[in-house]
């Protein structure tokens, strides 16, 4: 008689280890075994928050499910994530994860805190999640991420009463990679889309900006530095060439927000490739940027070297003094 192996544990005792049925077209995690899920701070923060609830061991049970593509699909709406996860039984399990969204009044306080710093609006508009975005929430005694396990309500149709079960845990990991790809899904989960937040920030900053900041003075700013006149006062001379530029320097540096346009536009609707569009294009962007910078600096070095080699009558370098 063959003895059954009991290796998994729940509060009601050990039960046989089960093998999930293979899934075609499931959402397979991009990370390999031994690697952490997500490459951005907000994805890492999401997993870290869940582990801080004492779920580290339970979450590990869902990693293999996430990497094998057992999560068939999921839908994210304000305050709610629903998903189907294929287990060992023929019928997929239904997973429900509920996180209470912020109220309109609470979002009003958060966007007020965001509007107080111009960098938030600039980065959000460019598709970048500010590194210190949580400061805007903590300033109003709110949080972007759940505070405790009581802030998350979960359900799964599987027979395992442990919470989170491996099916819920698999969805948590898939969400981490989705947040990695589009951090504004975090805002949507808490009740606001990126466009709604950006529109609110623009409106609030326009209202809060003082009149002296909106109407540029011709003489100069408070420190006496010259500033450009307003467009309304330059219509007659707008297309005329100004005084020649005496000094002009170009600084070749990488962009402050890498792949900003790619992050803002997202995956185009016509994309039918098997590879992740943003991950694929991101590699192209990095390669092209590196080669462009390398070419620019090489040309600069060649031009500098040619000036020294084509110097005086006897090959001596031309003096740059007084040039």
N, C-alpha and C positions, 0 to 999 in steps of 0.2 A: 504494500500500500504506500503510495507516494504522499509524503508529508507536505502540507501547504506552508509556505514561508510567510510569516507575519512580521512585517518590518516597518509599517507605518503606524503612527500612534495618534489617537485622538483622546479627549477626556473620558471617553467611554471604553477605552482599551485599544489593543492593537488590532489591525485589520490587514487583510492580504494586500501586497503591493500589486497595483494594477498597471497595465500598459495602455496608454491612450491610443485610440485609433488614428491612423494617419489622415491628414487633412490636405486637400488640394486647394491651392489658392488662399491659404490662411495668411494671417499677418505675422510674418516671421521676424523676430528681433534681429537687428543688424549686428549686435555684439556677439562675440564668440565666448566660449567657456573660459573663465578666468579673467574676463574683462568686465569692467563696471558698465552698467547701463547708462547711456547718455554721455555726451561730451561737454555739455554746458552747465553752468552753475545752477540754473533753475531745474534741470532734470536731476542733477545730483542732490539738490535741496529737497526735491519731491521724495526721492527714495530715503534720504536721511531723516525726513520728518516721519515717514511711516515706520522706519526702524526704531525711532525714538519712542514709539508707543509700545515697545516690547515685542514687536512682530518680526524681528530679524530672522529667527529660525523658521517661522511659518512662511515668510516671504521667499526664502530659499527654495521651498518646494515648488514654487511657481516659475522659477527661472527656466528650467528645462522645457516647460510647457510653452513659455514665451519664445524660446529659441527654436523650438520644433515647429512653430506656426500653428499651435493648437487653438489660438484665438482666431475664430473665423471672421468676425466683424465686430464693430462697436459703433455706437452713436453717442456723441457728446452734445448735451444741451445745458442751458444754465442750471446748475445744481444737480445734474444727473448724468450718469454714464451707464448705458446698457450695452451688453455684449453677449455673444454666443461663444462658448468654449467647448470644443470637442474633447470628451474624456474617453473612458473605456467602454461606455455604453453607446448603443447606436444613436440615440437621440442626444444632440448637443445640450449642454447645460446652459441655463440662462443666468447671467450675472447682472446684478443691479448695484450700483455704487452711488449713493446720494450724499452730496455735500451742500449744506445750506448756503445759497448765494447771498451776497450782501444786498441790503435794501437800497432803495433809491436815495434815501437820506444818507446812508453810510457811504455810498459811492460819491455823493456830493462832497462829503468831507475829504475823501481820498483824492478826488480830482482837484480840490482846492489846494491840498498839500502838494500835488504834482505841479499845478500851475505856478506855484511859488518858485519853482526852479525850472529855468528855460531848458536845461539839458534834458529833462525828462521828455518834454514835447519834441525836441529835436531828434532824440534817439528813437522814440516810439514811432515817429513819422517815417524814419528810415528803416523801420522793421527790426530794430534792435531793442532788446529788453535791457533797461539800465541796470547796472550791477547793484546799485543801492536802492532799487525800487521798493524794497520792503520798508525803507525808512518812511516813505509816504504813508504806508499803512500803519506802522507803529506810532507815527506822530498823532494819529487819530484813535489810538488804542484798538486798532483792527489788525488783521493779518491776512496776507495773500494766501498762505497755506493753512491747513487745519491746525488748530491749537492742540487738540488732543484726540484720542480715539473716539470720544463722544461726539465729535463733530462729523463723523463719518458713519453712515448707516449702510450696511451691505446685506445682500441676499444672494444666495446661489441655490439652484434647484438640485444640487448634488446631495447625496446622503451624508456627507461629512459635516458634522456640526462645528468643527473648528473654524474660528474666524481670525484671520482670513484663511479660507481653504486654498488649495493650490490653483483653483480656477480663478478665484478673485485675485490672488497674488499675481497670476500671469497677466491679468488685465492691468494691474498696477504697473508692471514693468513695461508693457506695451504703451501705456499712457506716458511713462517717463520718456520713451523715445519719440512719441508724438509731441510732447512738450519741447523736446530737444529740437525737433524740426520746426515747430511753430509755437513759440512761447506764449503767444496771445490766446492760445486755447486755455491757459490758466485763467486769464481774465474772463473768458467766456464761461468757464466752469463756475466762476464766482458772480456771473450775471451781466457782464458787459463785453462787447466785441471791441476789437482794436479801433475800428472806424468810429464807433461811438465815443470812445475815450479820447481819440485824437480830436474829433470835432468839438468835444466839450472843452478840451485844453485850449484850442484855438480861440473859442468864444470867451473863455474866462481871461485869458491873457490879453485879448483885445480890449476887454472891459476894464481890466485892472491897470493897463498901461497908462501912465500919466500923460497929459496933453503935450508936455515938453518933449517926451520921448517919441510921440507919434509925429509931431511937426518939427522937422529938422531945421535948425537955425543956420543962417548963411555965414555969420561971422565966425563961429567956432563953438566948441563945446565948453563945458565948465572949466576945463583945464587950458583953454585957449588954443586947442588943436583945431586946424581947419577941417570942416566937414562939407560934404557935397550938398548943394542946394536941393530943395524939393523938386520933383519932376515938373510940377505945374509952373515953376519959374524958369524952366529950361527948355520949353517946347520949341522956341525959335532957334536955339543953338544946339539942340540935342545931337544932330547928325554932323555937326562941324568938328573938325579935328582940333584937339586942344594943344596945349604947349607940349613940345617934345619931352619925352621921359629921359631924364639925365642918368638915373641909376635904375637898373632893373635886374632883379635877382629871382631865379626860379629854384624853389626847393623841391626836390624829387623825393617824396616820402610815400609810404604806403597809406591807403585811406584809413581814417580813424575808425570807420565801421566797415569791416570786410564784407564784400558781396552785398552791399546794402540794397541795390536794385533787385537782385535775385531773391533776397529775403522778403522784400516788400511785395513783389508780384506773385511769388509762389510758383507752383507747378502749372504750366499752361494747360488748358482743357484738351488740346490736340495731342498731348503726349501719350503714347501707347507703348513706350519701351518697358522692358522688364526691370531695368535698373531704376533706382530712385532718382528722379530728375534733378532735384536740388543737390544731392550728394554727387552726382555725376558732373553737373555744371560747376559745382564748387571746386572740384579738382581742376577743371579746365581754367577757371578764374585764377586759382593760385598759380598754376603753371605759367599762364600768360603774363600774370603780374610779375612773377619772379624773372622771367625772360626779358620783359620790358625794362625792369629796373637794372638788370645786368647789362643789357644793351646800352641803356642811357649812360651808365657809369663808365662803360668801356669806351664809348664815343667821347665822353668828357676827358678820359685819360689820354686817348689818342690825340685829341686836339691840343691838350696841354703839352704832350710830348713833342708834337710837331713844331710848336712855337719855340721850344728849346733847341731842336735840331736844325731849324732853318734860320738860324740867327745871323750873326755878323759875317763879314767877308771871309773870315778864316774859321767859320763854323762855331764861333763863340756865341753863347746865348745872348739874345737881345735883352738889354736892361728894361725891366718893367717900371722903373722909377719914373714917375711923372706921367704915366699913361692913364 
